Amino acid sequence: MITIGVSLKTYFSHARTLEWAGAVAEIARRHPATRSGAATLFVAPTFPALVPVRDVLSGSGVILAAQDLSWADEGAFTGEVSGTELREIGVDLVEIGHAERRSLFHEDDATVTAKVHAAFRNHLRPLLCVGETTRASRPGAADAVAEVTAQLDRGVSTAVADGLGGALTVAYEPVWAIGAPAPAPDDHIVAVLAGIEQHLATRSELRGSTVLYGGSAGPGLLTRGAGRIGGLFLGRFAHDPAAVEAILDEVAAG
């Protein structure tokens, strides 16, 4: 199964978010790739849109995801949204550790690790973002695999130590490719994803985990990957629902 995810970040108004979600839900209800189970979709709108988007997606099979969560389940944490509440309203997946959260909001490994723990203990599947952290140069695939698997291990360390492991989704997003006009080179993507998958295979406590590629991902990448890319985490290239449908067409054709 190919997993296709979309984060809307804060690009859309509330009205446009609902319009977009309705279009994607309609595509998911009728498309052969989703109807057959060859592909699964998830969507991460802003916090205020979660409940109305949940209702729009009802019956479509599209999974509701959140873009972030608090490390705390309750208490005097102004502005935070807990995993407890996210689970209560029907969220299944939660994004953690995106490069923008790290660079703009100064989230460090300790924060990411605490949020992964919060996701697992609230029965939310973590969508853990990993990637090379420098824009200065592109490392070789072996160095990239070493860096991102170390990030992965740090991210799950506390949860696993407390017996809270389980399946997660890993999104590989090299910082030098985020917001770029094109994704990372195909051979680099394939090699790094394979390295992450091989690493996950050694972690029995994370059995059932999947790996996606993000970082300016868009239509055509799955076809070029020739079955070696297990999914995509999309951003602005999915703002047109037709692009989502085009990627599902690739899945159906593959």
C-alpha positions, 0 to 999 in steps of 0.5 A, a space after each residue: 500500500 502507498 501512503 499519500 499525506 498532505 499538510 495544509 500548513 497555514 496556507 488556506 483560509 478556513 473556507 478554502 480548507 473545507 472546499 479543498 477537503 471536500 474535493 479530495 474526499 470526493 476523489 478518494 471515494 471514487 478513485 480506483 487506487 483508494 477504493 482498492 486499498 492500493 493507496 491510503 490518504 491522510 490530511 493534516 489541516 490547521 487545528 480549528 479545521 480539524 472537526 469540520 474537515 473530519 466531518 467532510 472526510 466522513 465515509 471517504 477513507 481519508 485519515 485525519 491528521 494533526 500538524 502538531 500536539 503538546 507534550 502534555 496531556 492537560 494542565 496550564 499550558 496556554 495555546 497548546 493542544 493535547 494528544 488527549 483532545 486530538 484523539 477525542 475528536 477523531 485524529 488518528 495521526 499527528 505530525 511531529 518534528 517538522 523542520 519548520 517547528 525546529 527552525 522557527 519554534 526552536 523545538 529540539 530533540 528533547 521536545 520531539 521525543 516528549 511529543 512522540 511519547 505523548 502521541 503513543 500514550 494517547 493512541 495516536 500514530 506519530 508522523 515523525 519527520 526526519 532529515 538532514 539538518 543543514 542547507 549548506 550541502 547535500 550529503 551522500 546517501 550513507 551519511 544521510 541514512 546515519 543522520 536520520 536513523 539517529 534522529 529516529 532513534 532519539 525520537 522514539 527513545 523515551 516512548 520505547 523505554 516506557 513500553 509505548 512503542 508501536 507503528 509510526 510513519 517516518 517522513 524523510 524531508 531533507 531540509 535542503 529540499 523543503 520549499 525547493 522547486 524540485 525534490 531531492 534526486 531520485 537515486 538519493 531518495 530511493 537510497 535513503 528510504 531503503 536505509 530507513 526501512 532497513 533500520 526499522 526492520 531491526 526495531 521490533 518494537 516499531 513493527 508495522 512502521 512506514 516511510 514516506 518522502 517529503 521535501 518538494 514531493 509531487 506528481 511523477 516521483 512515484 513513477 520515477 521511483 518504480 515501486 521503490 518509494 512507499 509514499 509521499 508527504 505533500 505540501 504546496 504541490 497538493 494545493 490543487 486537488 488534481 495533483 492528488 488525483 494525478 498521484 493516485 493515478 500513478 499508484 493505480 498505474 503501478 
